[in-house]
Amino acid sequence: MEWKDYFEKDYKLKDYLGILWAHSELFDEIITEKPKTVLEVGTGTGIMSIFLSWLGYKVTAVDNNQQLIEKSVRLNKQLNGSVDYVLCDMLRLSDYFCSKRFDLVFSQGLIEHFEDCQINKIIQEQLKIANKIVLSLPSIFYPIRDFGNERLLSAKKWKEILKDFNIETMRYYGFVPSKKSAQKSLINPFIFVKIFFNFFVRRTNLIIKISSYK
């Protein structure tokens, strides 16, 4: 399975609610900032932006995949969300949105797929259009690479990669084993130990909050 297949799959309401519950600490971090306008970079399944729109925030979501945008638009209508969707390149956000257009930008499971130089460009673009950035990504403790190209790194390594930016918060959270990792754990003792470990310490993911340059 590739990311394209994952996002294009039809999910049930219980699947969407499971995603929201698994990343509740990410939403806590966003809500704490009391933003009025929010941008999600990489719309994915679409449910995260829709959830924030239910809470009353003015939410925009972007992606460079036309099919994902169209599917998110349909889900937004189906679930009575109020999200605005824009097809665009996240490496050129400042071409689409004016300076400090948003109070906060967030993404979940995105930047770990890119090289250091690309990540720096991504963050620079987001800081041009928003006051705060909240990132969620799988950590070194996440059981497996679900789709092969995730960079599963420690908080220390991410601090090195993001050294040019002002990191306000960086902490581990969550226990989100995928069905794929659970199946592999039955035949791979190493993956089983990682899942068992994370069941107690909840360190599979990282939250990183960034604001302005140093």
N, C-alpha and C positions, 0 to 999 in steps of 0.2 A: 504493500500500500504506500502511496505517496501522499504528500500534503493535499494535493488537488483532490484525490479520492476521499480523503478524510473530511474535508470541508464540504464536498459536494454530496456526501451521504445524507440521507434523510434521518433526522433524529426525532425522538419522542419528547414530550414535555419533561418526563422524568430525567432524560439525559441532560437537557438544558439546566434543570434545577440542580443536578449533580455538579455540573461545571460551576455554577454560581456558588454553591456551598463549598466546593473544594478551594475556591479562591476568595472566600469571604474576607480574609485578611487584606487582600489587595483592595477590595472595596472599602474596608475600614480606613486604609491609608488615603484613598482618594477622598472620601467623605470628610476626613479630618481637615483637609485643606479648604473646605467650604467653597469649592469652585462654582461659578455660575455657568461658565462655558467649558465644555470638555471635548477633546478630540481623541478618538481611538485610532491608532495607526496599525493597520492590519486588521480588518474587520473579522476575519476568521468565520466562525459559525454565525456571528452577529448578535448572540445573546447578551454579551457583556454591555454593549452600548444600549441595547434595548432595556436592560435592567436599570441602567443609570437614568434613562429617560423616564422610566416609571417613577423614579425618585424625584423627578421634577427638574433635573438638570437639562440645559440646552446642549444636546450632544450631536457631534458630527463624527462620522467614521469614514476612513479612507482605505482604499486598497488599489493595487495595480491590476487586479484580476476582474475583468468585466463580469464573468459568470458568478463570482462570489458576491460582487456588489448586487447583482440582480437577485440572487438567492436571499441575501440579507434584506433587501427591500421587500421581498415577498413575506419573509418572516416578521419583519417589522409591522407590516400591515396586519398579518394574521394575529399577532400578539398585542395589537393596539399600542405599539411603541410610537415614538415621535422623533426618530433619528433622521438626520440628513446624511445622505451618502454621496461621496465624491470619488470618482475614478481618477487616481493620480499617482505619481511617482514619489515615494517618501524621501528620496534623495533630493527632491526639488520642491519641498513643501512651501518654501518662501515664494515660489513662483505662483502658487495657488491661493495662499492666504496672506493677509497683511500682517505687519509687525505686531506681535503680542495680541493676536486675534483671539487666543484662548487663554483661560486661566490655568488650564492643566492639560497635558498630553499624557496618555498612557498606552501601554502595549502589554500583551501577555504572550510569552513564547515566541518572540520575534528576533531580537538582536543576537541571540546565540547562534543564529544561522549565518552570520556575517563575519568577515575578517576585521581586524582591529581598525584599519584605515577607514573601512566602510562604516563601522560603528561610530567612529568619531564624527564622520560626516553626517550620519543620521541624527546624532545628538545635537550637533551644531544647528542643523536645520530645524529641529524641534524647539530649541531655545530661541530661535528667531521669532517664532510665532506664539510662544507660550511662556508663562512665568515659571511653571513647575513641570517636571517630568516624573512620572512614576512608572517604573519598569518591573515586570514580573518575568522570571525566566527559570528554567530548571537548573539546579545546582549540580555540583560534583556528586552529591548524594542521591540524585535521581537514578532509579534502578538501571534504565537502559536508554539508548538512543532510539526513540520511537521510529524515527524516519531516517536515521543514518548520519545526518550532517550537523546535528546539534553539538555545540561545544559545551560540554558539561564541566564547568569550572568552579573553583572555590571562590568565596567572597574575597580572599586576598588577591587572587588573580584578577578579578573584576576591578578591584581598586587600582591595580596597575594599569589595566586597559583604559580606565576612565580617570586617570590621574590629572588630566587637564581640566576636569570639571569639578564643580562644588557638590560633593556628595553629602547630603543632609542625613540620609538614613540608608543603612544596608543591613539587612537581617534575613535569616532563614525563616521559612514557614512551610507548613503544609505537609500532607501525606497524600499524594495523588498517584497511586500505582495504576498504570494502564492495564487493560486486559492482556495486551501483548506481553508486558513485563511479568504479569502474574503467571501466564502460561509458560514463559521461559524459565521462571523460577522453579518450576517443577522438575526441570532437567538440568538446571545450572545452579549449583550450591552458592556461588558467589552472588548471583542476583537474589537468591532467597535470603541470604544474610543481609543484604542491603535493604530489602523490603522489611524484614523483621526489625532491623535497626531503626528504620524511619517510622515504623509504627509507634515507637515510643518517643522518639526525639523530634519528629516532625521537621525535617530539614531538607526535604526534597527540592524546595524552590527558594528563590531569593527575591526579596523586594528591594529595589534601589530607587531612592528619591534624589533627584538632581535639581538644582536651581542656579542659574547664572554662572558665569565663568569665574574662576579664581582671579 
